[in-house]
Amino acid sequence: MVSTFAALAEPNRFHIVEHLRHGARSVGDLCERLDLSQPLVSKHLRVLLDAGLVDVEARSRQRFYGLRPKPLRALHDWLDTYRTIWDARFTALDDLLVELEPNTKKKESPHGRKRRS
Amino acid sequence: MAARGEADRFQTHAERVSDRELFMRRVFRAVRQTVFDAMTKEDLVRRWWAPRSLGVTLFECSIEARVGGAYRYVFGKEGQPPMAFSGVFREVAPGARVVYTQIFEPMREAGEGLITATYADTDDGFTLFEQRELYPSKEVLDGAMASGMERGMRETLDQLATLLGELGSS
């Protein structure tokens, strides 16, 4: 999740992903469309590859980069993912707080404490 | 403030409150100083920041919670290159308020965010924790969210949402 976030948060990489939605592109094609140098585009593609957002296919002598749908779908509700990550952390923090404050009233709410795991 | 169910306040609430800002709120069953300590002492942070359910390991955690002090969290999935958040404390009022900068090191060029966390007493002796994360720019937060869920998105995000639709139906 974090690497998907990092990959898309960089504006040039976001633009690369937008271009790839029309289909797989070669590095040269992307350089032209984005007006960026080849080393820079390659660097960004490397990050997108590492994040699993794109894959690469060799066609004759060129390498074509295309989108992989799965991580993008996973991002669809990023805020909910963000909330879920923090909720998982805070549930673990709850357990630590109980240990740090053994005397705190562990009063259950009228509806019962929602346990998440 | 709208009435919230008793159980709700022990769940994490998160929303985007502006172009550049996320807001998070949660009540903890402990006094302010304890919650503050658990979030600013490295040996305590190590115990909750990377719960097993997230599948992420916190490899390093250093926190110097004083004005001008630095912190750094290095984390990642086993077998993958680690990533780090780091920054510097701008304000530290123990048990009450912390303000610190944050850089996500793999995207250092995106700039520095600013996080403000506050700790307040609830009527029943617990702690209301609220956190505002100010991103370096609207673009960085948009990119981060890259989601079809937000209203008023810029066009590129609409296009990404279309893409998600296309990919979803293929």
Boltz contact constraints between the chains, C-beta under 6 A:
constraints:
  - contact:
      token1: [A, 5]
      token2: [B, 144]
      max_distance: 6.0
  - contact:
      token1: [A, 6]
      token2: [B, 106]
      max_distance: 6.0
  - contact:
      token1: [A, 6]
      token2: [B, 107]
      max_distance: 6.0
  - contact:
      token1: [A, 8]
      token2: [B, 143]
      max_distance: 6.0
  - contact:
      token1: [A, 8]
      token2: [B, 146]
      max_distance: 6.0
  - contact:
      token1: [A, 9]
      token2: [B, 107]
      max_distance: 6.0
  - contact:
      token1: [A, 9]
      token2: [B, 110]
      max_distance: 6.0
  - contact:
      token1: [A, 9]
      token2: [B, 140]
      max_distance: 6.0
  - contact:
      token1: [A, 9]
      token2: [B, 143]
      max_distance: 6.0
  - contact:
      token1: [A, 9]
      token2: [B, 144]
      max_distance: 6.0
  - contact:
      token1: [A, 10]
      token2: [B, 107]
      max_distance: 6.0
  - contact:
      token1: [A, 11]
      token2: [B, 139]
      max_distance: 6.0
  - contact:
      token1: [A, 14]
      token2: [B, 143]
      max_distance: 6.0
  - contact:
      token1: [A, 18]
      token2: [B, 159]
      max_distance: 6.0
  - contact:
      token1: [A, 21]
      token2: [B, 163]
      max_distance: 6.0
  - contact:
      token1: [A, 69]
      token2: [B, 167]
      max_distance: 6.0
  - contact:
      token1: [A, 72]
      token2: [B, 164]
      max_distance: 6.0
  - contact:
      token1: [A, 75]
      token2: [B, 146]
      max_distance: 6.0
  - contact:
      token1: [A, 76]
      token2: [B, 164]
      max_distance: 6.0
  - contact:
      token1: [A, 77]
      token2: [B, 147]
      max_distance: 6.0
  - contact:
      token1: [A, 77]
      token2: [B, 149]
      max_distance: 6.0
  - contact:
      token1: [A, 78]
      token2: [B, 145]
      max_distance: 6.0
  - contact:
      token1: [A, 78]
      token2: [B, 147]
      max_distance: 6.0
  - contact:
      token1: [A, 82]
      token2: [B, 14]
      max_distance: 6.0
  - contact:
      token1: [A, 83]
      token2: [B, 12]
      max_distance: 6.0
  - contact:
      token1: [A, 83]
      token2: [B, 14]
      max_distance: 6.0
  - contact:
      token1: [A, 86]
      token2: [B, 12]
      max_distance: 6.0
  - contact:
      token1: [A, 87]
      token2: [B, 12]
      max_distance: 6.0
  - contact:
      token1: [A, 88]
      token2: [B, 51]
      max_distance: 6.0
  - contact:
      token1: [A, 88]
      token2: [B, 53]
      max_distance: 6.0
  - contact:
      token1: [A, 88]
      token2: [B, 54]
      max_distance: 6.0
  - contact:
      token1: [A, 89]
      token2: [B, 48]
      max_distance: 6.0
  - contact:
      token1: [A, 89]
      token2: [B, 49]
      max_distance: 6.0
  - contact:
      token1: [A, 90]
      token2: [B, 12]
      max_distance: 6.0
  - contact:
      token1: [A, 90]
      token2: [B, 26]
      max_distance: 6.0
  - contact:
      token1: [A, 92]
      token2: [B, 48]
      max_distance: 6.0
  - contact:
      token1: [A, 92]
      token2: [B, 51]
      max_distance: 6.0
  - contact:
      token1: [A, 93]
      token2: [B, 38]
      max_distance: 6.0
  - contact:
      token1: [A, 93]
      token2: [B, 48]
      max_distance: 6.0
  - contact:
      token1: [A, 96]
      token2: [B, 38]
      max_distance: 6.0
  - contact:
      token1: [A, 96]
      token2: [B, 47]
      max_distance: 6.0
  - contact:
      token1: [A, 96]
      token2: [B, 48]
      max_distance: 6.0
  - contact:
      token1: [A, 97]
      token2: [B, 28]
      max_distance: 6.0
  - contact:
      token1: [A, 97]
      token2: [B, 30]
      max_distance: 6.0
  - contact:
      token1: [A, 100]
      token2: [B, 34]
      max_distance: 6.0
  - contact:
      token1: [A, 101]
      token2: [B, 30]
      max_distance: 6.0
  - contact:
      token1: [A, 101]
      token2: [B, 34]
      max_distance: 6.0
  - contact:
      token1: [A, 104]
      token2: [B, 29]
      max_distance: 6.0
  - contact:
      token1: [A, 104]
      token2: [B, 30]
      max_distance: 6.0
  - contact:
      token1: [A, 109]
      token2: [B, 6]
      max_distance: 6.0
  - contact:
      token1: [A, 109]
      token2: [B, 7]
      max_distance: 6.0
  - contact:
      token1: [A, 110]
      token2: [B, 6]
      max_distance: 6.0
  - contact:
      token1: [A, 111]
      token2: [B, 6]
      max_distance: 6.0
  - contact:
      token1: [A, 111]
      token2: [B, 7]
      max_distance: 6.0
  - contact:
      token1: [A, 114]
      token2: [B, 7]
      max_distance: 6.0
